[in-house]
Amino acid sequence: PELVCSADYLNDERGLSGRPEYPTPNSRKESEMFSCGLSAEIKEIISETFFNDAETKNSDPDRNIENSITVKEFGEDISTSIGAGRLGNVNCGAAFRRGQAESSRFDTQNEHSVSLFATDAVSFKRLPVTLSFGVRGTLYSEFDNSINPEAKISYKKKRWSISFSYSRTNNTPSFYQRYDKTSTKQPNPSLDMERADNFSLSFFAEVSPDISCGASFFYNRITGRIAYVLGDNGIGRYENFGEVTYKGGDILINWKLLNNLSLKTTYTYLKAINEDTGLWMVCKPRHRVYADLSYKPVKELSVIFDLKYESRQYTRSDNKTSVPERAVGNLRLEYSPAWITGRFGQVEFFGEVRNIGDKTYLYGDGWLAPPRTWICGLNYSF
């Protein structure tokens, strides 16, 4: 048997400035979170278990806000592979989720879900074609039950491949979206699940041993899309939209410039429309570019510079206001000394500078982004 354990603890205290047009100078937020996970593999059975316990306190004397919310979540995933003759190996399993939210403002909320899933892939001897398909069924205690199918057909040659896929997905609103109350957000307990039908056509090619590229086109039709809607008083809440569509495409290039220097770039074009109103969705830029430049001067050290560009975005669902385009750079160093690595685990030290140019800009939701931020820490894997 193989066991992998992990644990995280976070304590975060910060002020919340609010949107520039609706400032909240005395708003404060304190978060304390503990999470742990256990992965186990026994023969052909894989188990993934996690538990999260998070408490969030919000205060703002200017708006008479003084409350807290505690959210606990437990989850278990079990999967295995079963031989099915000509159909190959069928991957199947089950998942269980249980959540609880407590606060002095409302009665304790408990909910759970149970899922069963199965996936399979079939290859053809005379054709370089693979057909994969699957289905997941979920029973919810507080939402409508769901059945989500998925299918993908791939044609793969030695140095290039093309595939078409379809999947149906759903997303349940979080406890925070439904019950948390802050200086800028009202609770909405009636928030419902969102559902989506997703279509994608993808192409990938290896141009040379050092260069690979790809392109994809996607179309997503979403019913009940969950999004934040800002009110005229600067206070909003999460609401369900009727029907939303995402149409667009991606282009990616991976280039190994030197043995220890590589570049990854991605460009995304997106058209995100609320079909009920014809208006653009909030926080959805039409153009987005990511670029990562990674350098390894020695085996134990990585230096990563990334650049992110986003075009203009609307900050309100009525499209009355927007934020301009922006480009922001970040720098990260990761160091894993070999002399520390041993039978008891591996240690990684890291340091990061976010918004390295100290640029003043707004997020897509209209909130002021942080200035240049310095971060350091370590990861311990055992």
Sequence and secondary structure as in RCSB ss.txt:
>XXXX:A:sequence
PELVCSADYLNDERGLSGRPEYPTPNSRKESEMFSCGLSAEIKEIISETFFNDAETKNSDPDRNIENSITVKEFG
EDISTSIGAGRLGNVNCGAAFRRGQAESSRFDTQNEHSVSLFATDAVSFKRLPVTLSFGVRGTLYSEFDNSINPE
AKISYKKKRWSISFSYSRTNNTPSFYQRYDKTSTKQPNPSLDMERADNFSLSFFAEVSPDISCGASFFYNRITGR
IAYVLGDNGIGRYENFGEVTYKGGDILINWKLLNNLSLKTTYTYLKAINEDTGLWMVCKPRHRVYADLSYKPVKE
LSVIFDLKYESRQYTRSDNKTSVPERAVGNLRLEYSPAWITGRFGQVEFFGEVRNIGDKTYLYGDGWLAPPRTWI
CGLNYSF
>XXXX:A:secstr
 EEEEEEEEEEEEEEEEEETTEEEEEEEEEEEEEEEEEEEEETTEEEEEEEEEEEEEEEEGGGTEEEEEEEEEEE
EEEEEEEE GGG EEEEEEEEEEEEEE SSS  EEEEEEEEEEEEEEE SSSSEEEEEEEEEEEESSS  EEEEE
EEEEEE SSEEEEEEEEEEEE   HHHHH   SSB   TT   EEEEEEEEEEEEEEETTEEEEEEEEEEEEES 
EEEEE TTS EEEEE SEEEEEEEEEEEEEEEETTEEEEEEEEEEEEEETTTTEE TT  SEEEEEEEEEEEETT
EEEEEEEEEE  EESSTT   EE  EEEEEEEEEE  TTT BTTBEEEEEEEEESTT    B TTS B   SEEE
EEEEEE 
